[in-house]
Amino acid sequence: MATVLVLVTTADGALDRVSLQALTLANSAAAGGPVHAVLVGDASLADGVGEWGATSVHVADHPALAVGSVAPDAVARVVDDLAASLGATVIVAAGTEAGNNVMGRVAARAGLPFAANCIAVTAGDPLVVTRQRWGGSLLEESVIRADRALLIVAPHALTAERTGGSATV
């Protein structure tokens, strides 16, 4: 079992659809372990994150942290610091412009590689991910050997699955 942290963003007053897909991938990576979400954006949406698989939701609510603003470095610091304090072994984010932007910075801050366009993950040590390449015409299976795996879910490549659970906010 792994401790997983997911960067969850909002769009148009709702949880971002690709972030929900990231939560689905995160549940596979956790293999029954805790799935923490860090919600950046509308804090009023935090209660709904649990039904998509998060066990705990941490809210980063400040105008300077709005994803898409001029502060992706600040969001990256929040994600990196929270992952370290939780002992997270996997961080997952949506494969959106904002998710890629933040996760690139998290990788640089932590000195870790990240895998983009992930569509499946097999929990374990080492972690095994399946990634889309060449616009989805090729699938690559990769092994990640790092203290913390950084994963970006391929947008719209997997279905977000409700778990019906609830989370502590």
C-alpha positions in Angstrom: 0.0 0.0 0.0 1.2 3.4 -0.9 0.3 6.9 0.3 -0.8 8.9 -2.7 -1.3 12.6 -3.2 -3.4 14.0 -6.0 -3.5 17.6 -7.3 -7.1 18.4 -7.8 -8.1 21.6 -9.7 -11.4 23.1 -10.5 -12.9 24.5 -13.7 -16.1 26.4 -14.3 -17.3 26.0 -10.7 -16.8 22.2 -10.6 -14.1 19.7 -10.0 -12.0 19.4 -13.2 -12.9 16.2 -15.1 -9.3 15.3 -15.8 -8.6 15.7 -12.0 -11.3 13.1 -11.4 -9.5 10.8 -13.8 -6.3 11.4 -11.9 -8.1 10.3 -8.7 -9.1 7.1 -10.4 -5.5 6.4 -11.4 -4.4 7.3 -7.9 -6.6 4.7 -6.3 -4.9 2.1 -8.4 -1.5 3.3 -7.3 -2.6 3.4 -3.6 -3.7 -0.3 -3.7 -5.8 0.2 -0.6 -3.6 2.9 1.0 -4.6 6.4 1.7 -5.4 8.8 -1.1 -4.9 12.4 -0.2 -6.1 15.2 -2.4 -4.9 18.8 -2.4 -7.6 20.9 -3.8 -6.5 24.2 -5.4 -9.4 26.4 -6.3 -13.0 26.6 -5.0 -12.8 25.3 -1.4 -16.6 24.8 -1.4 -16.1 21.7 -3.6 -13.8 19.9 -1.1 -16.7 17.8 0.3 -17.3 16.2 -3.1 -13.8 14.9 -3.6 -14.3 11.9 -1.4 -16.9 10.3 -3.6 -14.1 10.1 -6.3 -11.7 8.1 -4.0 -9.9 10.6 -1.8 -9.7 9.7 1.9 -8.5 13.1 2.9 -8.8 16.5 1.3 -6.3 19.3 2.0 -7.5 22.7 0.7 -5.0 25.3 -0.6 -7.3 28.4 -0.8 -5.6 31.7 -1.6 -6.0 33.9 -4.6 -2.3 33.7 -5.3 -2.6 29.9 -5.7 -5.2 29.8 -8.4 -4.0 27.2 -11.0 -3.6 29.1 -14.2 -2.6 32.2 -12.4 0.9 33.5 -12.4 1.9 31.3 -9.4 2.5 27.7 -10.5 5.7 27.8 -8.5 3.7 28.5 -5.3 1.3 25.6 -6.1 4.3 23.3 -6.8 5.7 24.2 -3.4 2.4 23.4 -1.7 2.2 20.0 -3.4 5.9 19.2 -2.8 5.8 20.2 0.9 2.5 18.4 1.5 3.8 15.2 -0.2 6.9 15.3 2.0 4.9 15.8 5.2 2.5 13.0 4.3 5.3 10.6 3.3 3.6 10.3 -0.1 5.3 7.9 -2.4 3.2 8.8 -5.5 1.9 12.2 -6.7 -0.7 12.3 -9.4 -2.0 15.2 -11.4 -4.2 15.9 -14.4 -2.6 16.0 -17.8 -3.8 19.5 -18.4 -1.8 22.6 -19.1 -2.1 23.6 -15.4 -1.3 20.0 -14.2 1.7 19.7 -16.4 3.0 23.1 -15.5 2.8 22.5 -11.7 4.1 18.9 -11.9 7.1 20.0 -14.0 8.0 22.4 -11.2 7.4 19.7 -8.5 9.8 17.4 -10.3 12.4 20.2 -10.6 12.0 21.1 -6.9 12.3 17.5 -5.7 14.9 16.4 -8.3 12.7 13.6 -9.5 11.5 12.4 -12.9 7.9 12.3 -13.8 5.9 10.1 -16.2 3.3 11.8 -18.4 0.4 10.4 -20.3 -0.2 7.6 -17.8 -3.3 5.4 -18.4 -2.7 2.6 -15.9 -0.5 1.9 -12.9 0.4 -1.3 -11.1 1.2 -0.7 -7.5 4.4 -2.1 -6.0 8.1 -1.4 -5.6 9.0 -0.5 -8.2 5.8 1.1 -9.6 4.9 0.1 -13.1 3.0 2.5 -15.3 1.4 2.2 -18.8 1.8 5.4 -20.8 0.3 6.5 -24.1 2.9 7.5 -26.8 2.5 8.7 -30.3 -1.0 10.1 -29.7 -2.2 6.8 -28.2 -1.1 4.6 -31.1 1.6 3.1 -28.9 1.5 1.9 -25.3 4.7 1.9 -23.2 5.1 0.1 -20.0 7.7 1.8 -17.7 9.1 1.1 -14.3 9.6 4.0 -12.0 12.4 3.7 -9.5 12.4 6.8 -7.4 11.7 7.9 -3.8 8.5 9.5 -5.0 6.8 8.7 -8.4 5.3 11.7 -10.2 2.5 10.8 -12.6 0.4 12.8 -15.0 -2.8 11.1 -16.2 -3.4 11.2 -20.0 -6.5 13.4 -20.4 -9.7 11.7 -21.3 -7.9 8.3 -21.7 -9.6 6.6 -18.8 -13.0 6.9 -17.1 -13.3 8.6 -13.8 -14.9 6.2 -11.3 -16.9 7.2 -8.3 -16.1 5.2 -5.2 -19.0 6.5 -3.2 -16.7 7.3 -0.3 -16.3 10.4 1.8 -13.2 12.3 2.8 -12.0 14.2 5.8 -11.5 17.8 4.8 
